[in-house]
Every structure is written in C-alpha cells, then in structure tokens.
C-alpha cells in the first residue's frame, strides 16, 4: 500500500484519538480537552496516510535548530511492520533541523525493542520529573 508522508499544521483530535487507540500508545484519549491542548501546542506534526486515512503520526515540540522533543509516535497496529514509524522519525529529524538538532523521545517500556531495532541511539544522561496525572 502506498503511504504518503507529510507535515501537517493541524491534526484533528478525532484522527489523533483513533490512531492512538489503534496503536496501543498510552495517552489520555478519554480526556478530549487535554488532547486538543496537546495538539494545539505541538509545533511539528508529521503524518502517514494510506488512501487518505491517517495510519500514523509523530507529534513534536521543537525550535527547529537545536532541540526537538518527539513526544508521540503512533502507528495503527494493522500497519506496523511497514517501516512507517522509522520513516516518521526520519521525517521529524529532517523537518526539525537535521543533524544540527538533537531529537529526544521517551519510550514506553513496551516500545523499547522497536527503538533498539532501528538502532536509535540510547541516552544515559537524561533526567525527568514524571507526570502525576
């Protein structure tokens, strides 16, 4: 199947929620106002569509020259294994400034093998405060 990758300035909550639910990504999809706020404040969204239907996306916050936090990477389980996740990461890195920009993501425990499998470098110098809600 032909997959079209694009940078989109706006991703609707309905499409986001649908793909998150189909991907297994743990996001607060029952809290629509929070999802809408998450989408509103992201400044880099890359999408993967097949026959016009959203099958994957990467949602990030970036300054486009030094750092990029890739906060969501989701691909519909029915489309996983097609290289869509890897390609969305590549497209994100390019759009965020290429090699001059650090791209950081925090992996869900269940996704660690995916990132290791695509040989994404692992950091040992990261600190974080976890969400309380």
C-alpha atoms as an extended CHARMM CRD file, in Angstrom:
* protein
*
       133  EXT
         1         1  UNK       CA              0.0000000000        0.0000000000        0.0000000000  PROA      1               0.0000000000
         2         2  UNK       CA              1.2370000000        3.4900000000       -0.8470000000  PROA      2               0.0000000000
         3         3  UNK       CA              1.9330000000        5.6110000000        2.2230000000  PROA      3               0.0000000000
         4         4  UNK       CA              2.0340000000        9.4020000000        1.9080000000  PROA      4               0.0000000000
         5         5  UNK       CA              4.1280000000       11.2820000000        4.4690000000  PROA      5               0.0000000000
         6         6  UNK       CA              3.5020000000       14.9580000000        5.1060000000  PROA      6               0.0000000000
         7         7  UNK       CA              3.9760000000       17.7530000000        7.5560000000  PROA      7               0.0000000000
         8         8  UNK       CA              0.5590000000       18.9600000000        8.6820000000  PROA      8               0.0000000000
         9         9  UNK       CA             -0.0520000000       22.1920000000       10.5630000000  PROA      9               0.0000000000
        10        10  UNK       CA             -3.1460000000       20.7770000000       12.2300000000  PROA      10              0.0000000000
        11        11  UNK       CA             -4.1600000000       17.2940000000       13.2650000000  PROA      11              0.0000000000
        12        12  UNK       CA             -7.7160000000       16.8800000000       14.4940000000  PROA      12              0.0000000000
        13        13  UNK       CA             -8.4810000000       15.2790000000       17.8380000000  PROA      13              0.0000000000
        14        14  UNK       CA            -10.7140000000       12.6310000000       16.2560000000  PROA      14              0.0000000000
        15        15  UNK       CA             -7.9550000000       11.3380000000       13.9740000000  PROA      15              0.0000000000
        16        16  UNK       CA             -5.3780000000       11.5130000000       16.7660000000  PROA      16              0.0000000000
        17        17  UNK       CA             -7.6010000000        9.5920000000       19.1840000000  PROA      17              0.0000000000
        18        18  UNK       CA             -8.4340000000        6.9760000000       16.5430000000  PROA      18              0.0000000000
        19        19  UNK       CA             -4.7840000000        6.1870000000       15.7290000000  PROA      19              0.0000000000
        20        20  UNK       CA             -3.7030000000        6.2690000000       19.3820000000  PROA      20              0.0000000000
        21        21  UNK       CA             -6.4430000000        3.7580000000       20.2180000000  PROA      21              0.0000000000
        22        22  UNK       CA             -5.4140000000        1.5390000000       17.2980000000  PROA      22              0.0000000000
        23        23  UNK       CA             -1.6970000000        1.7750000000       18.1000000000  PROA      23              0.0000000000
        24        24  UNK       CA             -1.6570000000        0.8450000000       21.7650000000  PROA      24              0.0000000000
        25        25  UNK       CA              0.0580000000        4.1110000000       22.7390000000  PROA      25              0.0000000000
        26        26  UNK       CA             -0.8710000000        5.1550000000       26.2680000000  PROA      26              0.0000000000
        27        27  UNK       CA             -2.3120000000        8.6550000000       26.0260000000  PROA      27              0.0000000000
        28        28  UNK       CA             -5.2700000000       10.2800000000       27.8570000000  PROA      28              0.0000000000
        29        29  UNK       CA             -7.6780000000        9.8230000000       24.9290000000  PROA      29              0.0000000000
        30        30  UNK       CA            -10.7400000000        9.9020000000       27.2110000000  PROA      30              0.0000000000
        31        31  UNK       CA             -9.7910000000       13.4980000000       28.1300000000  PROA      31              0.0000000000
        32        32  UNK       CA            -10.5940000000       15.2600000000       24.8400000000  PROA      32              0.0000000000
        33        33  UNK       CA             -9.8560000000       18.8180000000       26.1030000000  PROA      33              0.0000000000
        34        34  UNK       CA             -6.3750000000       17.6730000000       27.1260000000  PROA      34              0.0000000000
        35        35  UNK       CA             -5.8130000000       16.0120000000       23.7340000000  PROA      35              0.0000000000
        36        36  UNK       CA             -6.9360000000       19.1940000000       21.9620000000  PROA      36              0.0000000000
        37        37  UNK       CA             -4.4850000000       21.2280000000       24.0390000000  PROA      37              0.0000000000
        38        38  UNK       CA             -1.6750000000       18.7400000000       23.2890000000  PROA      38              0.0000000000
        39        39  UNK       CA             -2.3420000000       19.0850000000       19.5710000000  PROA      39              0.0000000000
        40        40  UNK       CA             -2.7450000000       22.8580000000       19.6710000000  PROA      40              0.0000000000
        41        41  UNK       CA              0.6640000000       23.4010000000       21.2380000000  PROA      41              0.0000000000
        42        42  UNK       CA              2.6700000000       20.9150000000       19.1760000000  PROA      42              0.0000000000
        43        43  UNK       CA              4.6110000000       22.7660000000       16.5100000000  PROA      43              0.0000000000
        44        44  UNK       CA              5.7100000000       19.8330000000       14.3570000000  PROA      44              0.0000000000
        45        45  UNK       CA              3.3300000000       17.0990000000       13.2570000000  PROA      45              0.0000000000
        46        46  UNK       CA              4.3000000000       14.5410000000       10.6330000000  PROA      46              0.0000000000
        47        47  UNK       CA              1.6610000000       12.1690000000        9.3320000000  PROA      47              0.0000000000
        48        48  UNK       CA              1.4510000000        8.9190000000        7.4080000000  PROA      48              0.0000000000
        49        49  UNK       CA             -1.7010000000        8.3680000000        5.3750000000  PROA      49              0.0000000000
        50        50  UNK       CA             -2.8720000000        5.4620000000        3.2480000000  PROA      50              0.0000000000
        51        51  UNK       CA             -5.7420000000        6.2200000000        0.8650000000  PROA      51              0.0000000000
        52        52  UNK       CA             -6.2160000000        9.4860000000        2.7680000000  PROA      52              0.0000000000
        53        53  UNK       CA             -6.7040000000        7.7420000000        6.1120000000  PROA      53              0.0000000000
        54        54  UNK       CA             -4.3300000000        8.5460000000        8.9580000000  PROA      54              0.0000000000
        55        55  UNK       CA             -2.3560000000        5.4340000000        9.9240000000  PROA      55              0.0000000000
        56        56  UNK       CA              0.4800000000        7.0420000000       11.8690000000  PROA      56              0.0000000000
        57        57  UNK       CA              1.8850000000       10.2890000000       13.1800000000  PROA      57              0.0000000000
        58        58  UNK       CA              4.7720000000       11.8740000000       15.0270000000  PROA      58              0.0000000000
        59        59  UNK       CA              3.9590000000       14.8570000000       17.2700000000  PROA      59              0.0000000000
        60        60  UNK       CA              6.8160000000       17.0780000000       18.4660000000  PROA      60              0.0000000000
        61        61  UNK       CA              7.8020000000       20.3350000000       20.0790000000  PROA      61              0.0000000000
        62        62  UNK       CA             10.9230000000       21.9100000000       18.5660000000  PROA      62              0.0000000000
        63        63  UNK       CA             12.8640000000       25.1190000000       17.9680000000  PROA      63              0.0000000000
        64        64  UNK       CA             13.9110000000       23.7750000000       14.5160000000  PROA      64              0.0000000000
        65        65  UNK       CA             17.6300000000       24.3450000000       15.0750000000  PROA      65              0.0000000000
        66        66  UNK       CA             18.8680000000       22.8500000000       18.3650000000  PROA      66              0.0000000000
        67        67  UNK       CA             16.3760000000       20.5410000000       20.0530000000  PROA      67              0.0000000000
        68        68  UNK       CA             13.2630000000       18.5240000000       19.2890000000  PROA      68              0.0000000000
        69        69  UNK       CA             11.1540000000       16.5340000000       21.7270000000  PROA      69              0.0000000000
        70        70  UNK       CA              9.3130000000       13.8380000000       19.8040000000  PROA      70              0.0000000000
        71        71  UNK       CA              6.5020000000       13.3390000000       22.2860000000  PROA      71              0.0000000000
        72        72  UNK       CA              4.2330000000       10.9320000000       20.3570000000  PROA      72              0.0000000000
        73        73  UNK       CA              4.9740000000        8.2950000000       17.7590000000  PROA      73              0.0000000000
        74        74  UNK       CA              1.9580000000        6.1490000000       16.9170000000  PROA      74              0.0000000000
        75        75  UNK       CA              1.2050000000        3.7130000000       14.1040000000  PROA      75              0.0000000000
        76        76  UNK       CA             -2.0150000000        1.7370000000       13.7410000000  PROA      76              0.0000000000
        77        77  UNK       CA             -1.2280000000       -1.8910000000       14.7180000000  PROA      77              0.0000000000
        78        78  UNK       CA             -2.6660000000       -3.0490000000       11.3840000000  PROA      78              0.0000000000
        79        79  UNK       CA              0.0730000000       -1.0480000000        9.6240000000  PROA      79              0.0000000000
        80        80  UNK       CA              3.0060000000       -1.7660000000       11.9150000000  PROA      80              0.0000000000
        81        81  UNK       CA              5.9390000000       -3.5660000000       10.3270000000  PROA      81              0.0000000000
        82        82  UNK       CA              5.7960000000       -1.4420000000        7.1500000000  PROA      82              0.0000000000
        83        83  UNK       CA              8.5710000000        0.9620000000        8.1950000000  PROA      83              0.0000000000
        84        84  UNK       CA              6.1280000000        3.7700000000        8.9660000000  PROA      84              0.0000000000
        85        85  UNK       CA              7.4460000000        4.5070000000       12.4730000000  PROA      85              0.0000000000
        86        86  UNK       CA             11.0530000000        4.6160000000       11.2960000000  PROA      86              0.0000000000
        87        87  UNK       CA             10.1100000000        6.9010000000        8.4030000000  PROA      87              0.0000000000
        88        88  UNK       CA              8.1370000000        9.2450000000       10.6800000000  PROA      88              0.0000000000
        89        89  UNK       CA             11.2280000000        9.5830000000       12.8880000000  PROA      89              0.0000000000
        90        90  UNK       CA             13.3840000000       10.3300000000        9.8280000000  PROA      90              0.0000000000
        91        91  UNK       CA             10.8830000000       12.9220000000        8.5750000000  PROA      91              0.0000000000
        92        92  UNK       CA             10.7260000000       14.5000000000       12.0470000000  PROA      92              0.0000000000
        93        93  UNK       CA             14.5040000000       14.7610000000       12.2750000000  PROA      93              0.0000000000
        94        94  UNK       CA             14.7430000000       16.3600000000        8.8350000000  PROA      94              0.0000000000
        95        95  UNK       CA             11.9340000000       18.8520000000        9.4930000000  PROA      95              0.0000000000
        96        96  UNK       CA             13.3300000000       19.7630000000       12.9290000000  PROA      96              0.0000000000
        97        97  UNK       CA             16.6930000000       20.8370000000       11.5310000000  PROA      97              0.0000000000
        98        98  UNK       CA             18.5130000000       17.6650000000       10.5510000000  PROA      98              0.0000000000
        99        99  UNK       CA             21.8800000000       16.7820000000       12.0440000000  PROA      99              0.0000000000
       100       100  UNK       CA             22.2310000000       20.0990000000       13.8860000000  PROA      100             0.0000000000
       101       101  UNK       CA             19.1920000000       19.2930000000       16.0640000000  PROA      101             0.0000000000
       102       102  UNK       CA             19.0480000000       16.8120000000       18.9360000000  PROA      102             0.0000000000
       103       103  UNK       CA             15.8970000000       14.6990000000       18.7400000000  PROA      103             0.0000000000
       104       104  UNK       CA             14.7980000000       13.2190000000       22.0510000000  PROA      104             0.0000000000
       105       105  UNK       CA             11.9640000000       10.8640000000       22.8870000000  PROA      105             0.0000000000
       106       106  UNK       CA             10.9250000000        8.9540000000       25.9730000000  PROA      106             0.0000000000
       107       107  UNK       CA              9.9600000000        5.4110000000       25.1120000000  PROA      107             0.0000000000
       108       108  UNK       CA              7.1360000000        3.4270000000       26.6110000000  PROA      108             0.0000000000
       109       109  UNK       CA              8.5530000000        0.2380000000       28.1110000000  PROA      109             0.0000000000
       110       110  UNK       CA              6.7230000000       -1.8500000000       25.5100000000  PROA      110             0.0000000000
       111       111  UNK       CA              8.3000000000        0.1070000000       22.6340000000  PROA      111             0.0000000000
       112       112  UNK       CA             11.9390000000       -0.2060000000       23.7000000000  PROA      112             0.0000000000
       113       113  UNK       CA             12.6190000000       -3.0990000000       21.3410000000  PROA      113             0.0000000000
       114       114  UNK       CA             11.3350000000       -1.0440000000       18.3810000000  PROA      114             0.0000000000
       115       115  UNK       CA             13.8140000000        1.7960000000       19.0360000000  PROA      115             0.0000000000
       116       116  UNK       CA             16.6290000000       -0.6530000000       19.6880000000  PROA      116             0.0000000000
       117       117  UNK       CA             15.6990000000       -2.4830000000       16.4760000000  PROA      117             0.0000000000
       118       118  UNK       CA             16.0160000000        0.6560000000       14.3530000000  PROA      118             0.0000000000
       119       119  UNK       CA             19.3010000000        1.3920000000       16.1300000000  PROA      119             0.0000000000
       120       120  UNK       CA             18.1630000000        4.6980000000       17.6080000000  PROA      120             0.0000000000
       121       121  UNK       CA             20.9170000000        5.8630000000       19.9690000000  PROA      121             0.0000000000
       122       122  UNK       CA             20.1320000000        5.4380000000       23.6600000000  PROA      122             0.0000000000
       123       123  UNK       CA             20.9250000000        8.2210000000       26.1590000000  PROA      123             0.0000000000
       124       124  UNK       CA             22.3790000000        7.6700000000       29.5900000000  PROA      124             0.0000000000
       125       125  UNK       CA             22.3180000000       11.3050000000       30.6500000000  PROA      125             0.0000000000
       126       126  UNK       CA             18.6150000000       12.0100000000       30.9260000000  PROA      126             0.0000000000
       127       127  UNK       CA             16.6620000000       13.1970000000       33.9610000000  PROA      127             0.0000000000
       128       128  UNK       CA             12.9420000000       13.7410000000       34.2830000000  PROA      128             0.0000000000
       129       129  UNK       CA             10.0230000000       14.5640000000       36.5130000000  PROA      129             0.0000000000
       130       130  UNK       CA              7.1900000000       12.1470000000       35.7540000000  PROA      130             0.0000000000
       131       131  UNK       CA              3.5980000000       13.2540000000       35.2400000000  PROA      131             0.0000000000
       132       132  UNK       CA              1.4530000000       12.9990000000       38.3440000000  PROA      132             0.0000000000
       133       133  UNK       CA             -1.8370000000       12.8850000000       36.4170000000  PROA      133             0.0000000000
